[in-house]
Amino acid sequence: MPNVSRRALLGTVGAAATTAALGAAAPAQSAAPAGRPVRSRPVAPVNQEVAAAHSLDYKALPQQVVGVDVEALMTVHTEADVERLRAQLVAEVWKSADGRLPSTLPEVEQGVAMNDLPALTGLRRVDRLTVTLPYDLKSVVYLLLPRRPAPHGRFALYHNGHGETPETMQRTAQALVDAGYGVLLCAMPLYHWNPKELRSPTDPGTFVTPENHNDFGTWETPGFSTLRFFLEPLAVAVNHVTRTYRPPSLQMIGLSGGGWTTTVYPALDPRITRSYPTAGSLPFFLRSAPPKPSPTTGDWEQRLDRHPVFYGISDFPDIYALAAVGRHRRQTQILNRFDACCFNGVGHRSYEPVVRHRIEVIGNGHWELLEDATHGEHTISPHALDVILWDLDVNCSDEP
């Protein structure tokens, strides 16, 4: 046998296994342009040292999956179902009759200093996009314009979660800038660089400072959904980018609470072509199952008991489908098996083949799940980032 490195062999085996598992939906080895070497999908074995430090709960299906018919949980069977549910969800968030996203634009400041951002290189300019929401809550999105934009002309959104340290944001944003993407840096309401004050719902002349998202209950009414605080800044920022730069596609990556946003927002806005939510959600039947913490209820915006109408329209398997169905659309959900925070374990194995198969049957779009067992952190690991960049560069090389 020729002298082949172990990594090269694993790459070949892993890519073949992935193609076999996904069938014709993932022609990973034929996507590269003619004359360009084909890169195999990055693969990485289970981190045995990390695995040895965790109980069987992190390695076996939980009791909560017994008797659950995931196929029956999904109401999406056709592209028409996708359009119908999307309009219902948008109408619930914005309490609108037409089911359309807002068309407003942000306030734009060009060439701002990067005082609020992690250190990044290769930038031509940083713009600050400020979105004013109801109750005068402000949301800030930073637009990073690369010094050397790539010929593909693509833009991407990166969304951080509930105050995670900047390492993942820096690593992910820098990789996208280096690949020539314009990047929108987004943060959750009240966190990172976002202002923490908004008007009281009972005394509009007074500004108050909620401690966290669970305090948003005071603002939630039959006529106003606090989900707007989380989702509207993205719609307004995307309006600006699409009107100003007209990118051929928009990708989205997010961690934790930003992983939830990267799950839900692409389901509502088909302008997001490809999405990679990380450590951000599980269907509700699995929320009590993850080994640590137990139960993983999620924050205010993620809870069925706080938003019964929104999640009554679509549980997460349908939301995954809404984010994946459409021309050139795809979603890869990334879950860390040994995540130190949440959405960990292997319960996702109960729904992954069902959701993936449903998208294959619809026949337009792609959905898959990456179980990352290379580490024990609450992060987008270097391995996961490699897979994301590979997917964009190889599987999507002949797409906008």
Phi, psi and omega in degrees: 000136180299158179284099182244133180294152180298320180296319179295320179295315178299320180299317180294314180296316181297317180295320179295319179295319179297315180297319179296320182290323186265351178065212184291350183288345184227073181282064189297330187272359182240009188273339185290143178300157181301137178084356180255132181301139179273125177268132176288152178300133177298134177232155179208135181286167173299135176286101187294329178293317177292318181299321181295337181273000183242153183283176179298337179301337180271000188231348183236152178299139182280163180300332185296344180276346184294128176082001180270122176263096184296326178301323180287338178288337184268126177258355178276117177235340184218168175295331176295323175299320179300311181297320181294313181292322179300314180297323179293318180293315179298317180297326179288319181294314185260006178049045185251159179272337188262351179067029180253149176289157178296148182252010183288165180239156180276167166281131187244128171242120184269147174063046181275162176288159184260036185298328183270357190249156172293160181296127179224150180239168176077024183259139173275322184194152174239126176250146176254122177254120181250126181248125177262120184259172173307153184064020177058028171284129180261144174228133184246130174240129178264133178254117180262120178255120185289149177294327180235082179296144182282157178301335182293338176070014185283156170238159179218152173251137168241129184237118177277172184255222186274069172081020177301152178298158191284000187300313181294318177302314182296313182298317183287313180297319181296320179297321179290317177299316180299331179273006174087014179275141159286140189232130171262118178265121186237149178225159182287158177307136176079352186250159180056236186275358182285137176303151187250010182244149172207167184287143176297139178288341181257339179224086187301342179278358184243134172265139180235162181238097177298148179285321178200185185294333180297342176281354181291349181304330179296331182270344183285123179221169176301336181257359180214126177258127178291350174299338175300324180301330184269326192255330183295322178303326180291316180299318182291319178295319178295323175304315181297312183294317183292325181282328185273319188247343179049056179292148180291338179202159176233129176251160180217134179230139179207154182240136172061240174302326173291334173291322173299314181298322180285346171277311189279315187297315177298335176292332182266336186233101181292356174292338173281111187280312184229136185225147185223074179285134184237129176050048188237344184193160165215154172302157188295331181292345180257359187296330178271359188269325186305141186293333181208128344285170181231123357274160174270089183281333186087169180279183185312312186287345187260359193258134178296322182288339177270334182226063186295330180286312181300307182281347171287333175289315183212123167284173188297325176303321175290322179298320176302317181295319180298330179279347188249337185277134177138163181297127180064014182264145179200149174225135171243110175279132180244122177234135180270117184301320184253029182306132181285351183252296197194168177053043184253193184077199184233019179301335180298341180295344179283333182247342185305311182292332181290312180296314180301315181294322180298320179292322178297320180292319177300322169087010179216099185125179183206138176220138175207170181232133175254115174269112184262110180246027183271356188199180179234028185253167175261086190199170163268106187290162173305323178295314180298319178296322176300318180295318179300310182295324176297315181299317179293323186277327185257300182295331184251016186293332180259017179246163178301000000 
